[in-house]
Amino acid sequence: MYSAGHIIFIIISLIMIAIGVYICKKNKWPLDRVIKACFFIAVICEVIKVLTVIDIQPIVQETIENGEIIYRETGKYSPFIEYSHLPFELCSLQIVFMFLYLVIRYAVWKKRIIALIYGTAFMGGLLAIFVSSIAGDFSTVKEYLTSVRAWEFYIYHSMLAVIAILIGTDRKYSLKLKEFKWTCFMLWIIDNCSFYINSILSRPVYRDGKLIGLSSSVNFFSSFDNPLRIPMVNKRQYFIYLAIRLLIGFILITIIYLPFLKKKGSKRI
C-alpha cells in the first residue's frame, strides 16, 4: 500500500511536526505570529504547487468525420491546471481560514475561526500525510524525494498539523462545546458547497438535449465518489454513502475535540 518514498516522507513529516512544535514552544512565539508566518508559507506553497502542476496544452477543435468525433489541433496553446489541483479541498482552504483569522478583529469570530482551523487542520494535515493524494505520481524513490511538488506537499500539511497542535495546547484558546458545534456547522456548510463545485466542474455529455452521462468528474470533499468501495449506481446507495460519510466526519471531529470536551466535563464534577 505504501511505497518506500511515501514511508520516508511520512517519517520526515512527523519529524518536521515535532521540530516545528518544539521550536514554537521553546521560543514562546504567540499564536498570532505563528499563524501569520504560516499564512505566508502556505501562500508560497500554493504558488509552488501551481507552477509545478500547470501545463501547456494545445487548443483543439471538435469535428465529425465518418461519423466519429475527431479533435484536431488549432495550432494555439494555453496553460491549464487540472481541476483536481484547484484549491477547494479542506487543506487548501486553510489559507482562507488563516487569512480570515488575521484580518478579523471581532474576538468571538476570531475564536470561531481558530476553532475551525484546529478541528480541520489537524485532521486534514495528518490524513493528507498518511493517505497522500500524490503518492501514486512517482515511480521511484529518487523521483519522489527529488520532487519539488512532493516537498511542498508534505511541508504544507506538516505545517497544518503544527498549527493545530499549538492551538490545542494554547491556554488562551480553551475551546468549548459551542466551538465544537460551530466547527461542525461550518464544515457542513462547506461540505454542501462541494456538491455545487463538483457538479460545475464535471463534464456532462448530452444526446439530443438529454443528459446521458459524464465524460469526467471531480471529487472535492469526496462528496461525489467514495474511497470506501461502496457501490453507488443509484440514489439510495449514494444516500447511504453520504450518511456514512457524515457519521465518520462527525466522529473524527469529536475525537479531535475530545480533550476539550472532557476538560469541561471534569470541571462540572
Secondary structure as the mmCIF struct_conf table of DSSP 4:
data_model
#
loop_
_struct_conf.conf_type_id
_struct_conf.id
_struct_conf.beg_label_comp_id
_struct_conf.beg_label_asym_id
_struct_conf.beg_label_seq_id
_struct_conf.end_label_comp_id
_struct_conf.end_label_asym_id
_struct_conf.end_label_seq_id
HELX_RH_AL_P HELX_RH_AL_P1 ALA A 4 ASN A 27
TURN_TY1_P TURN_TY1_P1 LYS A 28 LYS A 28
HELX_RH_AL_P HELX_RH_AL_P2 LEU A 31 VAL A 53
STRN STRN1 ASP A 55 GLU A 65
TURN_TY1_P TURN_TY1_P2 ASN A 66 GLY A 67
STRN STRN2 GLU A 68 PHE A 80
HELX_RH_3T_P HELX_RH_3T_P1 TYR A 83 HIS A 85
BEND BEND1 LEU A 86 PRO A 87
BEND BEND2 GLU A 89 GLU A 89
TURN_TY1_P TURN_TY1_P3 LEU A 90 LEU A 93
HELX_RH_AL_P HELX_RH_AL_P3 GLN A 94 VAL A 103
HELX_RH_AL_P HELX_RH_AL_P4 ALA A 107 PHE A 130
TURN_TY1_P TURN_TY1_P4 VAL A 131 VAL A 131
TURN_TY1_P TURN_TY1_P5 SER A 133 ILE A 134
HELX_RH_3T_P HELX_RH_3T_P2 ALA A 135 ASP A 137
BEND BEND3 SER A 139 THR A 140
HELX_RH_AL_P HELX_RH_AL_P5 VAL A 141 LEU A 145
TURN_TY1_P TURN_TY1_P6 THR A 146 THR A 146
HELX_RH_AL_P HELX_RH_AL_P6 VAL A 148 THR A 169
TURN_TY1_P TURN_TY1_P7 ARG A 171 LYS A 172
HELX_RH_AL_P HELX_RH_AL_P7 LEU A 177 LEU A 201
BEND BEND4 SER A 202 SER A 202
STRN STRN3 ARG A 203 ARG A 207
TURN_TY1_P TURN_TY1_P8 ASP A 208 GLY A 209
STRN STRN4 LYS A 210 SER A 216
HELX_RH_3T_P HELX_RH_3T_P3 PHE A 220 SER A 222
BEND BEND5 SER A 223 ASP A 225
TURN_TY1_P TURN_TY1_P9 PRO A 227 LEU A 228
BEND BEND6 VAL A 233 ASN A 234
HELX_RH_AL_P HELX_RH_AL_P8 LYS A 235 ARG A 268
#
